[in-house]
């Protein structure tokens, strides 16, 4: 249990950034209709299944259409 307390100052900001990035990506996916690749259901599934940094970063690099 002491090991977890040791890592909390690193883990808490990391979780906050991860959830913020996921929230922003899901908001963007639901708000917009066009994507570079894929469709809305595909990107929602990718972001949720790959909930870590991978899903949202894939959406930003491969799916988000330039405005």
PQR file with spaces between the fields and no chain letter, atoms N, CA, C, O and H, PARSE charges and radii, in Angstrom:
ATOM       1  N    UNK     1       0.818   -1.196    0.000 -0.4000 1.5000
ATOM       2  CA   UNK     1       0.000    0.000    0.000 -0.0000 2.0000
ATOM       3  C    UNK     1       0.858    1.254    0.000  0.5500 1.7000
ATOM       4  O    UNK     1       0.477    2.269   -0.582 -0.5500 1.4000
ATOM       5  N    UNK     2       2.000    1.190    0.641 -0.4000 1.5000
ATOM       6  CA   UNK     2       2.889    2.341    0.682 -0.0000 2.0000
ATOM       7  C    UNK     2       3.461    2.658   -0.697  0.5500 1.7000
ATOM       8  O    UNK     2       3.755    3.813   -1.005 -0.5500 1.4000
ATOM       9  H    UNK     2       2.310    0.365    1.113  0.4000 1.0000
ATOM      10  N    UNK     3       3.616    1.619   -1.527 -0.4000 1.5000
ATOM      11  CA   UNK     3       4.138    1.841   -2.878 -0.0000 2.0000
ATOM      12  C    UNK     3       3.176    2.675   -3.708  0.5500 1.7000
ATOM      13  O    UNK     3       3.610    3.523   -4.488 -0.5500 1.4000
ATOM      14  H    UNK     3       3.378    0.681   -1.277  0.4000 1.0000
ATOM      15  N    UNK     4       1.874    2.448   -3.553 -0.4000 1.5000
ATOM      16  CA   UNK     4       0.877    3.208   -4.303 -0.0000 2.0000
ATOM      17  C    UNK     4       0.909    4.665   -3.870  0.5500 1.7000
ATOM      18  O    UNK     4       0.852    5.564   -4.710 -0.5500 1.4000
ATOM      19  H    UNK     4       1.522    1.759   -2.920  0.4000 1.0000
ATOM      20  N    UNK     5       0.999    4.904   -2.579 -0.4000 1.5000
ATOM      21  CA   UNK     5       1.072    6.281   -2.074 -0.0000 2.0000
ATOM      22  C    UNK     5       2.300    7.000   -2.607  0.5500 1.7000
ATOM      23  O    UNK     5       2.288    8.215   -2.804 -0.5500 1.4000
ATOM      24  H    UNK     5       1.045    4.174   -1.898  0.4000 1.0000
ATOM      25  N    UNK     6       3.333    6.254   -2.830 -0.4000 1.5000
ATOM      26  CA   UNK     6       4.571    6.820   -3.347 -0.0000 2.0000
ATOM      27  C    UNK     6       4.397    7.347   -4.771  0.5500 1.7000
ATOM      28  O    UNK     6       5.007    8.350   -5.140 -0.5500 1.4000
ATOM      29  H    UNK     6       3.343    5.267   -2.669  0.4000 1.0000
ATOM      30  N    UNK     7       3.568    6.675   -5.572 -0.4000 1.5000
ATOM      31  CA   UNK     7       3.370    7.049   -6.972 -0.0000 2.0000
ATOM      32  C    UNK     7       2.195    8.003   -7.201  0.5500 1.7000
ATOM      33  O    UNK     7       2.031    8.498   -8.316 -0.5500 1.4000
ATOM      34  H    UNK     7       3.072    5.860   -5.272  0.4000 1.0000
ATOM      35  N    UNK     8       1.384    8.272   -6.194 -0.4000 1.5000
ATOM      36  CA   UNK     8       0.211    9.124   -6.363 -0.0000 2.0000
ATOM      37  C    UNK     8       0.518   10.516   -6.912  0.5500 1.7000
ATOM      38  O    UNK     8      -0.241   10.993   -7.756 -0.5500 1.4000
ATOM      39  H    UNK     8       1.517    7.869   -5.288  0.4000 1.0000
ATOM      40  N    UNK     9       1.578   11.191   -6.489 -0.4000 1.5000
ATOM      41  CA   UNK     9       1.843   12.515   -7.070 -0.0000 2.0000
ATOM      42  C    UNK     9       2.092   12.471   -8.584  0.5500 1.7000
ATOM      43  O    UNK     9       1.890   13.473   -9.269 -0.5500 1.4000
ATOM      44  H    UNK     9       2.194   10.804   -5.804  0.4000 1.0000
ATOM      45  N    UNK    10       2.517   11.345   -9.098 -0.4000 1.5000
ATOM      46  CA   UNK    10       2.705   11.181  -10.538 -0.0000 2.0000
ATOM      47  C    UNK    10       1.435   10.696  -11.218  0.5500 1.7000
ATOM      48  O    UNK    10       1.111   11.139  -12.319 -0.5500 1.4000
ATOM      49  H    UNK    10       2.680   10.530   -8.541  0.4000 1.0000
ATOM      50  N    UNK    11       0.713    9.788  -10.569 -0.4000 1.5000
ATOM      51  CA   UNK    11      -0.454    9.166  -11.186 -0.0000 2.0000
ATOM      52  C    UNK    11      -1.665   10.091  -11.277  0.5500 1.7000
ATOM      53  O    UNK    11      -2.376   10.060  -12.281 -0.5500 1.4000
ATOM      54  H    UNK    11       0.976    9.428   -9.674  0.4000 1.0000
ATOM      55  N    UNK    12      -1.916   10.902  -10.269 -0.4000 1.5000
ATOM      56  CA   UNK    12      -3.102   11.756  -10.271 -0.0000 2.0000
ATOM      57  C    UNK    12      -3.093   12.733  -11.441  0.5500 1.7000
ATOM      58  O    UNK    12      -4.095   12.799  -12.153 -0.5500 1.4000
ATOM      59  H    UNK    12      -1.338   10.926   -9.454  0.4000 1.0000
ATOM      60  N    UNK    13      -2.025   13.499  -11.689 -0.4000 1.5000
ATOM      61  CA   UNK    13      -2.040   14.386  -12.866 -0.0000 2.0000
ATOM      62  C    UNK    13      -2.125   13.620  -14.186  0.5500 1.7000
ATOM      63  O    UNK    13      -2.743   14.096  -15.137 -0.5500 1.4000
ATOM      64  H    UNK    13      -1.211   13.446  -11.110  0.4000 1.0000
ATOM      65  N    UNK    14      -1.513   12.444  -14.251 -0.4000 1.5000
ATOM      66  CA   UNK    14      -1.566   11.629  -15.460 -0.0000 2.0000
ATOM      67  C    UNK    14      -2.991   11.174  -15.748  0.5500 1.7000
ATOM      68  O    UNK    14      -3.423   11.206  -16.901 -0.5500 1.4000
ATOM      69  H    UNK    14      -1.011   12.057  -13.478  0.4000 1.0000
ATOM      70  N    UNK    15      -3.722   10.754  -14.737 -0.4000 1.5000
ATOM      71  CA   UNK    15      -5.116   10.336  -14.897 -0.0000 2.0000
ATOM      72  C    UNK    15      -5.982   11.533  -15.296  0.5500 1.7000
ATOM      73  O    UNK    15      -6.866   11.398  -16.141 -0.5500 1.4000
ATOM      74  H    UNK    15      -3.371   10.728  -13.801  0.4000 1.0000
ATOM      75  N    UNK    16      -5.741   12.684  -14.706 -0.4000 1.5000
ATOM      76  CA   UNK    16      -6.507   13.882  -15.053 -0.0000 2.0000
ATOM      77  C    UNK    16      -6.292   14.256  -16.513  0.5500 1.7000
ATOM      78  O    UNK    16      -7.252   14.577  -17.213 -0.5500 1.4000
ATOM      79  H    UNK    16      -5.022   12.794  -14.019  0.4000 1.0000
ATOM      80  N    UNK    17      -5.054   14.219  -16.980 -0.4000 1.5000
ATOM      81  CA   UNK    17      -4.763   14.531  -18.382 -0.0000 2.0000
ATOM      82  C    UNK    17      -5.397   13.496  -19.297  0.5500 1.7000
ATOM      83  O    UNK    17      -5.966   13.850  -20.330 -0.5500 1.4000
ATOM      84  H    UNK    17      -4.274   13.957  -16.411  0.4000 1.0000
ATOM      85  N    UNK    18      -5.308   12.238  -18.935 -0.4000 1.5000
ATOM      86  CA   UNK    18      -5.878   11.165  -19.746 -0.0000 2.0000
ATOM      87  C    UNK    18      -7.386   11.321  -19.878  0.5500 1.7000
ATOM      88  O    UNK    18      -7.914   11.232  -20.986 -0.5500 1.4000
ATOM      89  H    UNK    18      -4.846   11.952  -18.096  0.4000 1.0000
ATOM      90  N    UNK    19      -8.082   11.549  -18.789 -0.4000 1.5000
ATOM      91  CA   UNK    19      -9.536   11.689  -18.834 -0.0000 2.0000
ATOM      92  C    UNK    19      -9.961   12.972  -19.541  0.5500 1.7000
ATOM      93  O    UNK    19     -10.986   12.996  -20.222 -0.5500 1.4000
ATOM      94  H    UNK    19      -7.653   11.622  -17.889  0.4000 1.0000
ATOM      95  N    UNK    20      -9.183   14.029  -19.385 -0.4000 1.5000
ATOM      96  CA   UNK    20      -9.480   15.280  -20.092 -0.0000 2.0000
ATOM      97  C    UNK    20      -9.340   15.097  -21.594  0.5500 1.7000
ATOM      98  O    UNK    20     -10.189   15.552  -22.361 -0.5500 1.4000
ATOM      99  H    UNK    20      -8.350   14.010  -18.832  0.4000 1.0000
ATOM     100  N    UNK    21      -8.286   14.440  -22.010 -0.4000 1.5000
ATOM     101  CA   UNK    21      -8.064   14.178  -23.431 -0.0000 2.0000
ATOM     102  C    UNK    21      -9.172   13.289  -23.992  0.5500 1.7000
ATOM     103  O    UNK    21      -9.664   13.537  -25.093 -0.5500 1.4000
ATOM     104  H    UNK    21      -7.596   14.071  -21.388  0.4000 1.0000
ATOM     105  N    UNK    22      -9.564   12.275  -23.261 -0.4000 1.5000
ATOM     106  CA   UNK    22     -10.652   11.400  -23.689 -0.0000 2.0000
ATOM     107  C    UNK    22     -11.960   12.174  -23.796  0.5500 1.7000
ATOM     108  O    UNK    22     -12.695   12.017  -24.770 -0.5500 1.4000
ATOM     109  H    UNK    22      -9.165   12.073  -22.366  0.4000 1.0000
ATOM     110  N    UNK    23     -12.255   13.008  -22.802 -0.4000 1.5000
ATOM     111  CA   UNK    23     -13.474   13.816  -22.829 -0.0000 2.0000
ATOM     112  C    UNK    23     -13.507   14.770  -24.000  0.5500 1.7000
ATOM     113  O    UNK    23     -14.538   14.922  -24.654 -0.5500 1.4000
ATOM     114  H    UNK    23     -11.658   13.136  -22.011  0.4000 1.0000
ATOM     115  N    UNK    24     -12.372   15.421  -24.274 -0.4000 1.5000
ATOM     116  CA   UNK    24     -12.301   16.358  -25.403 -0.0000 2.0000
ATOM     117  C    UNK    24     -12.508   15.623  -26.722  0.5500 1.7000
ATOM     118  O    UNK    24     -13.235   16.103  -27.591 -0.5500 1.4000
ATOM     119  H    UNK    24     -11.534   15.298  -23.742  0.4000 1.0000
ATOM     120  N    UNK    25     -11.877   14.467  -26.877 -0.4000 1.5000
ATOM     121  CA   UNK    25     -12.021   13.703  -28.122 -0.0000 2.0000
ATOM     122  C    UNK    25     -13.461   13.231  -28.313  0.5500 1.7000
ATOM     123  O    UNK    25     -13.997   13.333  -29.416 -0.5500 1.4000
ATOM     124  H    UNK    25     -11.286   14.077  -26.171  0.4000 1.0000
ATOM     125  N    UNK    26     -14.088   12.722  -27.273 -0.4000 1.5000
ATOM     126  CA   UNK    26     -15.475   12.275  -27.406 -0.0000 2.0000
ATOM     127  C    UNK    26     -16.394   13.451  -27.717  0.5500 1.7000
ATOM     128  O    UNK    26     -17.316   13.319  -28.523 -0.5500 1.4000
ATOM     129  H    UNK    26     -13.653   12.639  -26.377  0.4000 1.0000
ATOM     130  N    UNK    27     -16.157   14.585  -27.095 -0.4000 1.5000
ATOM     131  CA   UNK    27     -16.950   15.782  -27.391 -0.0000 2.0000
ATOM     132  C    UNK    27     -16.778   16.188  -28.854  0.5500 1.7000
ATOM     133  O    UNK    27     -17.757   16.512  -29.526 -0.5500 1.4000
ATOM     134  H    UNK    27     -15.409   14.692  -26.440  0.4000 1.0000
ATOM     135  N    UNK    28     -15.557   16.171  -29.341 -0.4000 1.5000
ATOM     136  CA   UNK    28     -15.274   16.549  -30.728 -0.0000 2.0000
ATOM     137  C    UNK    28     -15.907   15.553  -31.696  0.5500 1.7000
ATOM     138  O    UNK    28     -16.463   15.951  -32.719 -0.5500 1.4000
ATOM     139  H    UNK    28     -14.762   15.907  -28.795  0.4000 1.0000
ATOM     140  N    UNK    29     -15.825   14.275  -31.382 -0.4000 1.5000
ATOM     141  CA   UNK    29     -16.411   13.245  -32.245 -0.0000 2.0000
ATOM     142  C    UNK    29     -17.922   13.435  -32.344  0.5500 1.7000
ATOM     143  O    UNK    29     -18.488   13.349  -33.433 -0.5500 1.4000
ATOM     144  H    UNK    29     -15.373   13.952  -30.551  0.4000 1.0000
ATOM     145  N    UNK    30     -18.570   13.690  -31.225 -0.4000 1.5000
ATOM     146  CA   UNK    30     -20.022   13.821  -31.223 -0.0000 2.0000
ATOM     147  C    UNK    30     -20.487   15.138  -31.852  0.5500 1.7000
ATOM     148  O    UNK    30     -21.616   15.230  -32.334 -0.5500 1.4000
ATOM     149  H    UNK    30     -18.110   13.759  -30.339  0.4000 1.0000
ATOM     150  N    UNK    31     -19.633   16.138  -31.848 -0.4000 1.5000
ATOM     151  CA   UNK    31     -19.999   17.455  -32.364 -0.0000 2.0000
ATOM     152  C    UNK    31     -19.833   17.562  -33.880  0.5500 1.7000
ATOM     153  O    UNK    31     -20.599   18.272  -34.531 -0.5500 1.4000
ATOM     154  H    UNK    31     -18.716   16.063  -31.457  0.4000 1.0000
ATOM     155  N    UNK    32     -18.863   16.880  -34.442 -0.4000 1.5000
ATOM     156  CA   UNK    32     -18.555   16.991  -35.860 -0.0000 2.0000
ATOM     157  C    UNK    32     -19.061   15.786  -36.648  0.5500 1.7000
ATOM     158  O    UNK    32     -19.212   14.689  -36.109 -0.5500 1.4000
ATOM     159  H    UNK    32     -18.240   16.303  -33.913  0.4000 1.0000
ATOM     160  N    UNK    33     -19.318   16.014  -37.934 -0.4000 1.5000
ATOM     161  CA   UNK    33     -19.856   14.952  -38.789 -0.0000 2.0000
ATOM     162  C    UNK    33     -18.833   14.325  -39.723  0.5500 1.7000
ATOM     163  O    UNK    33     -19.015   13.190  -40.163 -0.5500 1.4000
ATOM     164  H    UNK    33     -19.195   16.905  -38.372  0.4000 1.0000
ATOM     165  N    UNK    34     -17.752   15.051  -40.037 -0.4000 1.5000
ATOM     166  CA   UNK    34     -16.786   14.546  -41.019 -0.0000 2.0000
ATOM     167  C    UNK    34     -15.458   14.227  -40.345  0.5500 1.7000
ATOM     168  O    UNK    34     -15.023   14.903  -39.413 -0.5500 1.4000
ATOM     169  H    UNK    34     -17.604   15.973  -39.680  0.4000 1.0000
ATOM     170  N    UNK    35     -14.830   13.164  -40.858 -0.4000 1.5000
ATOM     171  CA   UNK    35     -13.552   12.707  -40.331 -0.0000 2.0000
ATOM     172  C    UNK    35     -12.645   12.355  -41.500  0.5500 1.7000
ATOM     173  O    UNK    35     -13.129   12.021  -42.582 -0.5500 1.4000
ATOM     174  H    UNK    35     -15.184   12.615  -41.615  0.4000 1.0000
ATOM     175  N    UNK    36     -11.335   12.425  -41.293 -0.4000 1.5000
ATOM     176  CA   UNK    36     -10.390   12.043  -42.351 -0.0000 2.0000
ATOM     177  C    UNK    36     -10.584   10.576  -42.727  0.5500 1.7000
ATOM     178  O    UNK    36     -10.697   10.229  -43.903 -0.5500 1.4000
ATOM     179  H    UNK    36     -10.942   12.696  -40.414  0.4000 1.0000
ATOM     180  N    UNK    37     -10.618    9.737  -41.719 -0.4000 1.5000
ATOM     181  CA   UNK    37     -10.774    8.297  -41.920 -0.0000 2.0000
ATOM     182  C    UNK    37     -11.808    7.788  -40.925  0.5500 1.7000
ATOM     183  O    UNK    37     -11.885    8.285  -39.801 -0.5500 1.4000
ATOM     184  H    UNK    37     -10.526   10.018  -40.764  0.4000 1.0000
ATOM     185  N    UNK    38     -12.584    6.827  -41.321 -0.4000 1.5000
ATOM     186  CA   UNK    38     -13.532    6.198  -40.411 -0.0000 2.0000
ATOM     187  C    UNK    38     -14.824    6.970  -40.254  0.5500 1.7000
ATOM     188  O    UNK    38     -15.046    7.997  -40.894 -0.5500 1.4000
ATOM     189  H    UNK    38     -12.521    6.423  -42.234  0.4000 1.0000
ATOM     190  N    UNK    39     -15.668    6.445  -39.384 -0.4000 1.5000
ATOM     191  CA   UNK    39     -16.968    7.044  -39.110 -0.0000 2.0000
ATOM     192  C    UNK    39     -17.087    7.318  -37.614  0.5500 1.7000
ATOM     193  O    UNK    39     -16.221    6.941  -36.825 -0.5500 1.4000
ATOM     194  H    UNK    39     -15.488    5.610  -38.864  0.4000 1.0000
ATOM     195  N    UNK    40     -18.166    7.973  -37.249 -0.4000 1.5000
ATOM     196  CA   UNK    40     -18.374    8.325  -35.845 -0.0000 2.0000
ATOM     197  C    UNK    40     -18.373    7.090  -34.935  0.5500 1.7000
ATOM     198  O    UNK    40     -17.667    7.097  -33.927 -0.5500 1.4000
ATOM     199  H    UNK    40     -18.870    8.279  -37.890  0.4000 1.0000
ATOM     200  N    UNK    41     -19.136    6.026  -35.248 -0.4000 1.5000
ATOM     201  CA   UNK    41     -19.116    4.855  -34.342 -0.0000 2.0000
ATOM     202  C    UNK    41     -17.725    4.220  -34.216  0.5500 1.7000
ATOM     203  O    UNK    41     -17.347    3.753  -33.142 -0.5500 1.4000
ATOM     204  H    UNK    41     -19.710    6.020  -36.067  0.4000 1.0000
ATOM     205  N    UNK    42     -16.978    4.207  -35.307 -0.4000 1.5000
ATOM     206  CA   UNK    42     -15.623    3.634  -35.266 -0.0000 2.0000
ATOM     207  C    UNK    42     -14.749    4.423  -34.304  0.5500 1.7000
ATOM     208  O    UNK    42     -14.049    3.826  -33.486 -0.5500 1.4000
ATOM     209  H    UNK    42     -17.285    4.586  -36.179  0.4000 1.0000
ATOM     210  N    UNK    43     -14.771    5.747  -34.380 -0.4000 1.5000
ATOM     211  CA   UNK    43     -13.911    6.570  -33.530 -0.0000 2.0000
ATOM     212  C    UNK    43     -14.355    6.535  -32.077  0.5500 1.7000
ATOM     213  O    UNK    43     -13.517    6.599  -31.178 -0.5500 1.4000
ATOM     214  H    UNK    43     -15.340    6.232  -35.045  0.4000 1.0000
ATOM     215  N    UNK    44     -15.650    6.435  -31.830 -0.4000 1.5000
ATOM     216  CA   UNK    44     -16.106    6.314  -30.445 -0.0000 2.0000
ATOM     217  C    UNK    44     -15.594    5.009  -29.843  0.5500 1.7000
ATOM     218  O    UNK    44     -15.114    4.984  -28.709 -0.5500 1.4000
ATOM     219  H    UNK    44     -16.331    6.384  -32.560  0.4000 1.0000
ATOM     220  N    UNK    45     -15.700    3.929  -30.608 -0.4000 1.5000
ATOM     221  CA   UNK    45     -15.210    2.634  -30.121 -0.0000 2.0000
ATOM     222  C    UNK    45     -13.696    2.667  -29.907  0.5500 1.7000
ATOM     223  O    UNK    45     -13.201    2.168  -28.897 -0.5500 1.4000
ATOM     224  H    UNK    45     -16.090    3.949  -31.528  0.4000 1.0000
ATOM     225  N    UNK    46     -12.967    3.249  -30.848 -0.4000 1.5000
ATOM     226  CA   UNK    46     -11.502    3.327  -30.712 -0.0000 2.0000
ATOM     227  C    UNK    46     -11.131    4.108  -29.464  0.5500 1.7000
ATOM     228  O    UNK    46     -10.271    3.676  -28.698 -0.5500 1.4000
ATOM     229  H    UNK    46     -13.369    3.654  -31.669  0.4000 1.0000
ATOM     230  N    UNK    47     -11.767    5.248  -29.250 -0.4000 1.5000
ATOM     231  CA   UNK    47     -11.424    6.070  -28.087 -0.0000 2.0000
ATOM     232  C    UNK    47     -11.792    5.407  -26.774  0.5500 1.7000
ATOM     233  O    UNK    47     -11.074    5.554  -25.786 -0.5500 1.4000
ATOM     234  H    UNK    47     -12.466    5.599  -29.873  0.4000 1.0000
ATOM     235  N    UNK    48     -12.899    4.680  -26.747 -0.4000 1.5000
ATOM     236  CA   UNK    48     -13.312    4.037  -25.501 -0.0000 2.0000
ATOM     237  C    UNK    48     -12.507    2.778  -25.235  0.5500 1.7000
ATOM     238  O    UNK    48     -12.057    2.558  -24.111 -0.5500 1.4000
ATOM     239  H    UNK    48     -13.483    4.561  -27.550  0.4000 1.0000
ATOM     240  N    UNK    49     -12.319    1.943  -26.263 -0.4000 1.5000
ATOM     241  CA   UNK    49     -11.577    0.688  -26.062 -0.0000 2.0000
ATOM     242  C    UNK    49     -10.103    0.966  -25.762  0.5500 1.7000
ATOM     243  O    UNK    49      -9.512    0.345  -24.878 -0.5500 1.4000
ATOM     244  H    UNK    49     -12.685    2.122  -27.176  0.4000 1.0000
ATOM     245  N    UNK    50      -9.526    1.893  -26.496 -0.4000 1.5000
ATOM     246  CA   UNK    50      -8.130    2.256  -26.261 -0.0000 2.0000
ATOM     247  C    UNK    50      -8.088    3.512  -25.390  0.5500 1.7000
ATOM     248  O    UNK    50      -7.477    4.517  -25.752 -0.5500 1.4000
ATOM     249  H    UNK    50     -10.006    2.397  -27.214  0.4000 1.0000
ATOM     250  N    UNK    51      -8.751    3.430  -24.236 -0.4000 1.5000
ATOM     251  CA   UNK    51      -9.000    4.611  -23.418 -0.0000 2.0000
ATOM     252  C    UNK    51      -7.737    5.307  -22.937  0.5500 1.7000
ATOM     253  O    UNK    51      -7.795    6.479  -22.564 -0.5500 1.4000
ATOM     254  H    UNK    51      -9.248    2.614  -23.942  0.4000 1.0000
ATOM     255  N    UNK    52      -6.629    4.641  -22.932 -0.4000 1.5000
ATOM     256  CA   UNK    52      -5.408    5.309  -22.511 -0.0000 2.0000
ATOM     257  C    UNK    52      -5.104    6.458  -23.444  0.5500 1.7000
ATOM     258  O    UNK    52      -6.020    7.012  -24.052 -0.5500 1.4000
ATOM     259  H    UNK    52      -6.582    3.689  -23.235  0.4000 1.0000
ATOM     260  N    UNK    53      -3.906    6.814  -23.567 -0.4000 1.5000
ATOM     261  CA   UNK    53      -3.536    7.904  -24.456 -0.0000 2.0000
ATOM     262  C    UNK    53      -3.598    7.487  -25.919  0.5500 1.7000
ATOM     263  O    UNK    53      -3.654    8.346  -26.799 -0.5500 1.4000
ATOM     264  H    UNK    53      -3.162    6.364  -23.072  0.4000 1.0000
ATOM     265  N    UNK    54      -3.591    6.201  -26.193 -0.4000 1.5000
ATOM     266  CA   UNK    54      -3.518    5.715  -27.560 -0.0000 2.0000
ATOM     267  C    UNK    54      -4.762    6.073  -28.375  0.5500 1.7000
ATOM     268  O    UNK    54      -4.639    6.599  -29.481 -0.5500 1.4000
ATOM     269  H    UNK    54      -3.547    5.504  -25.478  0.4000 1.0000
ATOM     270  N    UNK    55      -5.955    5.796  -27.848 -0.4000 1.5000
ATOM     271  CA   UNK    55      -7.197    6.057  -28.580 -0.0000 2.0000
ATOM     272  C    UNK    55      -7.374    7.523  -28.954  0.5500 1.7000
ATOM     273  O    UNK    55      -7.557    7.832  -30.132 -0.5500 1.4000
ATOM     274  H    UNK    55      -6.055    5.369  -26.949  0.4000 1.0000
ATOM     275  N    UNK    56      -7.323    8.436  -27.982 -0.4000 1.5000
ATOM     276  CA   UNK    56      -7.453    9.849  -28.330 -0.0000 2.0000
ATOM     277  C    UNK    56      -6.356   10.369  -29.245  0.5500 1.7000
ATOM     278  O    UNK    56      -6.626   11.200  -30.113 -0.5500 1.4000
ATOM     279  H    UNK    56      -7.174    8.185  -27.025  0.4000 1.0000
ATOM     280  N    UNK    57      -5.138    9.906  -29.074 -0.4000 1.5000
ATOM     281  CA   UNK    57      -4.049   10.364  -29.948 -0.0000 2.0000
ATOM     282  C    UNK    57      -4.255    9.840  -31.364  0.5500 1.7000
ATOM     283  O    UNK    57      -3.975   10.556  -32.326 -0.5500 1.4000
ATOM     284  H    UNK    57      -4.919    9.231  -28.369  0.4000 1.0000
ATOM     285  N    UNK    58      -4.740    8.603  -31.517 -0.4000 1.5000
ATOM     286  CA   UNK    58      -5.066    8.095  -32.848 -0.0000 2.0000
ATOM     287  C    UNK    58      -6.136    8.945  -33.498  0.5500 1.7000
ATOM     288  O    UNK    58      -6.053    9.249  -34.688 -0.5500 1.4000
ATOM     289  H    UNK    58      -4.967    8.021  -30.735  0.4000 1.0000
ATOM     290  N    UNK    59      -7.143    9.332  -32.726 -0.4000 1.5000
ATOM     291  CA   UNK    59      -8.203   10.169  -33.293 -0.0000 2.0000
ATOM     292  C    UNK    59      -7.656   11.532  -33.727  0.5500 1.7000
ATOM     293  O    UNK    59      -7.994   12.017  -34.806 -0.5500 1.4000
ATOM     294  H    UNK    59      -7.210    9.085  -31.760  0.4000 1.0000
ATOM     295  N    UNK    60      -6.831   12.139  -32.910 -0.4000 1.5000
ATOM     296  CA   UNK    60      -6.286   13.462  -33.238 -0.0000 2.0000
ATOM     297  C    UNK    60      -5.418   13.381  -34.483  0.5500 1.7000
ATOM     298  O    UNK    60      -5.477   14.272  -35.330 -0.5500 1.4000
ATOM     299  H    UNK    60      -6.557   11.745  -32.033  0.4000 1.0000
ATOM     300  N    UNK    61      -4.613   12.333  -34.612 -0.4000 1.5000
ATOM     301  CA   UNK    61      -3.692   12.249  -35.749 -0.0000 2.0000
ATOM     302  C    UNK    61      -4.341   11.687  -37.011  0.5500 1.7000
ATOM     303  O    UNK    61      -4.025   12.135  -38.113 -0.5500 1.4000
ATOM     304  H    UNK    61      -4.565   11.609  -33.924  0.4000 1.0000
ATOM     305  N    UNK    62      -5.240   10.715  -36.870 -0.4000 1.5000
ATOM     306  CA   UNK    62      -5.794   10.047  -38.052 -0.0000 2.0000
ATOM     307  C    UNK    62      -7.235   10.402  -38.382  0.5500 1.7000
ATOM     308  O    UNK    62      -7.639   10.298  -39.540 -0.5500 1.4000
ATOM     309  H    UNK    62      -5.497   10.351  -35.975  0.4000 1.0000
ATOM     310  N    UNK    63      -8.010   10.815  -37.404 -0.4000 1.5000
ATOM     311  CA   UNK    63      -9.426   10.981  -37.646 -0.0000 2.0000
ATOM     312  C    UNK    63      -9.917   12.412  -37.690  0.5500 1.7000
ATOM     313  O    UNK    63     -10.832   12.731  -38.449 -0.5500 1.4000
ATOM     314  H    UNK    63      -7.681   10.899  -36.463  0.4000 1.0000
ATOM     315  N    UNK    64      -9.328   13.270  -36.894 -0.4000 1.5000
ATOM     316  CA   UNK    64      -9.820   14.643  -36.783 -0.0000 2.0000
ATOM     317  C    UNK    64      -9.552   15.385  -38.079  0.5500 1.7000
ATOM     318  O    UNK    64      -8.413   15.498  -38.534 -0.5500 1.4000
ATOM     319  H    UNK    64      -8.585   13.010  -36.277  0.4000 1.0000
ATOM     320  N    UNK    65     -10.636   15.888  -38.662 -0.4000 1.5000
ATOM     321  CA   UNK    65     -10.502   16.636  -39.917 -0.0000 2.0000
ATOM     322  C    UNK    65     -10.050   18.059  -39.621  0.5500 1.7000
ATOM     323  O    UNK    65     -10.506   18.679  -38.660 -0.5500 1.4000
ATOM     324  H    UNK    65     -11.560   15.796  -38.292  0.4000 1.0000
ATOM     325  N    UNK    66      -9.153   18.567  -40.450 -0.4000 1.5000
ATOM     326  CA   UNK    66      -8.697   19.939  -40.294 -0.0000 2.0000
ATOM     327  C    UNK    66      -9.843   20.883  -40.593  0.5500 1.7000
ATOM     328  O    UNK    66     -10.615   20.677  -41.530 -0.5500 1.4000
ATOM     329  H    UNK    66      -8.783   18.064  -41.230  0.4000 1.0000
ATOM     330  N    UNK    67      -9.938   21.906  -39.792 -0.4000 1.5000
ATOM     331  CA   UNK    67     -11.055   22.846  -39.975 -0.0000 2.0000
ATOM     332  C    UNK    67     -10.685   23.992  -40.870  0.5500 1.7000
ATOM     333  O    UNK    67     -11.511   24.868  -41.124 -0.5500 1.4000
ATOM     334  H    UNK    67      -9.311   22.074  -39.031  0.4000 1.0000
